[in-house]
Amino acid sequence: MSYTQKKPIHYNELPETVRNYLYYRESVQGSSQLSIAEASKDLLTFFRYLYKTKNLVPADVEFDNIDVRNADIAFVKNITKIDILEYMHYLTADRGNKPATRARRLSSIKTYYTYMCSKVMLLTNNPTDGIDSPTLRKKQPVYLTLDEAMRLLSEVQTDFTTRDYCMITLFLNCGMRLSELVGIDMRDIGDDTIKILGKGNKERTVYLNSACKASMSTYIKERSALKNLDDTALFVSARTGKRLTPRRVEQIMEKCFGLAGLSNRGFTPHKLRHTAATLMYQSGAADMLALKEILGHEHVSTTEIYTHISVEKLAQAVNNSPLAQVKASKKPKEKQD
């Protein structure tokens, strides 16, 4: 399971204290490369904003070219709560960041200051204390109905049908993330299980049902005949034999959605994960605690988005009420003057 979704980590563009913080995240906390990359970008943007607003660079320097490597501990100590609140307003008004993006950027700043105050004790005051995270509007997950999922599976006719059918089968039955699916190695496959690497480098075991085992068996037989084969990766390109990238899987899924008449509905590989969880919950096959383990969520509160009930079931519940067929048996009495 050596695959990681690569994004640049801006070590060489950051102040020393931030670099050390990211090294701590990587070597001690075991954070994923994706998480570290996002934190590095968030903190780089934050420090560039401070340099710009405090007039520490010429006005004509482009924002993305601002050099913040010399921001020393004295500079960090002088950052105030007001600076951070004004930065949050800048993210909203100038950069148009949505609440989820602003929440993540603030979280990066908060965890950096927690490290500075509690881990290396370079600061005694944490200016992020008391700053609330932006309120996030909870959205019901988008998912395919059972009929749509069945149609998607029945219409897979691509250049590598057995592979693509297997990927869809795993998405729909196991609720894997895209990064988890492309990261599967051959050595991770057992008789009835797959070991996958989830968020935060946390390993978990996914159990395979008969549909998954059958589709994998058929695909692996065809996979073994490929030339220049990457012996490590489960899902590979038919042309190069190399591990599929997340973007390539997205393109394959887009084609499969089109073949099933499901284009322009906003469906993605992640929506197939939503579909797996929703169908398992609605069928009664899994409760919240079971879903939490299947999906690899750290907290059951994250899993609770799947407790939504379809509009059809709401209507059915109303129509099945024991009082649904009761009608007035008598005419109402006329009012007397």
N, C-alpha and C positions, 0 to 999 in steps of 0.2 A: 504493500500500500504506500508506494513512494511518491505518488502523484500529489502535487499541490497546485491549486489554481494561482498562477503567478501574477502578482502585481508588484510594481517597483517599491522598494523600501528606500527611503531617502536618507540613509545614514550620513552620507557625505555632505548633505546640505543642511544638517541640523546642528544646533549647539551641543556641546559636550554632555551637558546634563541630560538632554533628551536622548542622545545616542546611548548613554549608559542605562537610561530607563528602558529603552527598547531592547537592549542586550539582556536586561533583567527579565523582561517579559518572555524573551526567547529561551534563555538558558535555565532560568529558575522556575518560572510559571508554566513553561511549555506551551505558550500561546501559538496558534497557527500562524503561518507566514502571511496568510490573507489578513488576519486581525492586526498583525504588526504593521503590515503595509498600510492599512487604513489609518492606524494610529499615527504613523509617521507623516502621512499626508495631512491629517487633521492638525497636528501640532506645527507642521511647517506653515500651513495657512494661518494659524493663530499668531505665530511669531512674525510672519511677514506683515500681517495686519498691524501689529503693535509697532513695528519699525516704521511703517508708513504713517500711521496716525501720530506718532511721536516725533515725526520729522527727522528721523535718523538716516534717511536716504534722500538723494535729490528727487525732486518732484517728478522729473521726467523718466525715472526708472520704472520699467514695467513691473507690475506686481509679481509675476512669476520669476522675475530676475533678481528680486531682492535677496541679498545675502545676509542671513541671520546667524551664521556660524559663530560670530563673536559675542553672542548674547551670553554673558557670564552670570554667575550666581547673584551678583549685585543687581543685574537687570531683572532677573527672575523675582528677587525679593521685592522689587518695587512695583510689580504688577498687582493691581488692586481689584477688588470686587467690581468696582465701577468699570474698569477696563474690560472685564469679562462680560458684563451685562451689555456694554456698548458693542462688543464684538458680536454678541448674539443678535443684537438689532441689525448690525451690518450683514450678518448671514441672511437675515430675513429680507431687509430692504434692498440691499445692493446685489447680493448673490442669488436671491430667490430660492434659497434652500427650503425644502419642505420640512415639516416638524420632525420626521424620522431622521433626516440628515442632520438637522440641528441637534437633536438629542444625542446622536452618535458623536458629533464633534465635541459637544459639552462633556460627554462621558470620557472622551480621550483626555481632555484637560483635567477633569476631576481625578482620574486614575494616575495621571502624571504627578499631580500635587500630593496625592496620597502617598505615592512613592517617595517624593521629596521630603515629606513631613514624617512619615512613619517608618520607612525602610532605611533611608540613608541619613535621616535627620539633618538635612541641609537647610531646612526651613522650620520655623516654629509656628508660622501663621499660614493657614490654608484659605486663600481668598475665595475658593469655590464653595466653602461651607454656607449652607442656607440658600444656594441658588437652585431653584427647582428645574427639573428637566421639562422641556416642552411637552404639553399634553398631546398624546397620540390618539387619534380617532381609530377605534377598533373597527376593522372591516371584516365582514364575513368572507371566508375563503371562497375563491372561484373554483368550481370543480365540474367534472363531467357527470352526467347522470349515468346510471347503470347501463341504460340502452346505448348511450353515446360511447361509453367505455367498450362495450361489446362490439359496436360498429367499428371503432378505431382498431381493435384487434383483428377484426375480420377483413379489413381492407388493406392490410400491410402488404404491398407489392412494390418492393424497391430493388435497387441493384444488389443489395445484400439482405434479402428478406429475413433469413433466419436470425441474423444479428439484430436487426431492428425490431423484429417481433419479440426477441428475448429482452431487449432493453425496455420496451413498453410493458412487457409482462412483469418485470422486476419493479418498475416504477409503480404500476397499478396494484401490485400485490404486497410489496414490501415498504412502500412509502419512502423510498430513498431520496436523498438530495442529489442534484446533478453532480456535484463534486464527489460525492460518495460513490456514485455509479461509475464514473470514469476512473476513479482511483482503485477499483477492485483489481487485485492481482490474482493470477491463477492459483498461487499458493494459499490464498485466503478461502478457497472453496472447499467445504467439507461435504459429507454425504447429504446432510439435510440443512446445512447452515453456510452463511458467508460472514466472514469477519470484515467489518468496514470501519473506516476512520472518519469520525464525524467532526463537528465543530469543536474547537479547542483541543484538537488532537486526541479526542476521547474515542477509544475503541469500543465497539459493541458488536454483538452477535445478532444477525438477522436470520430468522428461520424461513426455510423454503417450503412452499407447498408443492403439490404435484404438478401444477401448471408451470411453476418456475423451474422445477427440476427437468421437466420434459423439454421446455424451450431451450434451456441451457445445454442439455445433452445434444440436441439437434444442432445448435449453433457451434458448439465446441468441435464437433466432427468436421464441419465445413471450415472452421477456423484453422484447424491443423494442416489443411492443404494449402494454405496461403504461402506465398514466397516472401522472403525477407521478414519473417515473422518475429515480432517482439515477444519472446517467450514469457515475459513477465506479465504483461497486461491482458486482462480478459477481453475487453472491447477494443478492437483494432480496426484500422482502415484496410479495406480490401485491396486498395491500390498500393499503399506503402508498407503495410504490415505493422505500422506504428500505432501507439495508443491514441485513441480518439481524444480530441480536445473538447472541453465543454461547449465551445461555440459550434463545433462540427455536429455534436449531438443535438444542439438546438436546431440547426438547419435540417437535420434528418427528421426530427420531430415535426417541424413545420411542414415538411413534405407529407408526412404521414397524416397529419391533421387535414391537409388539403385532400388527400385521397379519400378520407372518410367524410368529406363534406363539412368539416369543422373549422374551416379557415375563418379569419377575421372575427374570432370570438375571444381573442386574448389568451388562448390556451398556450401553455409553455410546459417544459418538463416539471417545473415546480408545481404547476396546477395538477399534474398527474399525482404528485405527492399529496396534495390536498384531496384529490379524488380518492386515493387509497384510504386515507384516514377517515374521510366522510362516510364512505360506503361501509367500512368496518364498524364505525360507530352506529350508523343508522340501522344496520342489519342486526345489531346486538352482539356482533362477534367479538367486540372489545370494549371495555370500559375505559375511563379516563386514565387510570393507572397503567393498564396494559398498553394503551396508545402512547403514553409518555415513553415507555421503554422501547416500543417498536420504532417510534420516530426519533428517538435519541434526544428528547427534550430534557433540559436540566431541571425545570420546574413544571409541575402539573398545570400551573396557571397559563403557561404557553399553549398547552394542549387544549385548553378549554374553548379555544376558538372553534373547535370542531363539534361543539354541542349545539350548533345551529340546527334548526328544523326546517325542512323544505316547506315552501308555500303550499304544495299539494297536501302535505301531512297536516298542516294547520287547518286547511279547508276540510279535510277528511274528519279531523277531530271535531270540528263544529257540526258537520253534517251528521256525525254519529252520536251526537248528544242524545240522551234518552228523552229529551223534551223537544227534539227537532221537529217531530211530526204533530205536536200538540196544537190544535186550533181552537179558537173560541167556539163553544157549543151553543151559546145563547147570544142573542143580540143585546147590545148594551141598553140599559133602561133609558127611556127618554127623560130628559130633564123637565121637571115641572116648574111652571111659573109660580 
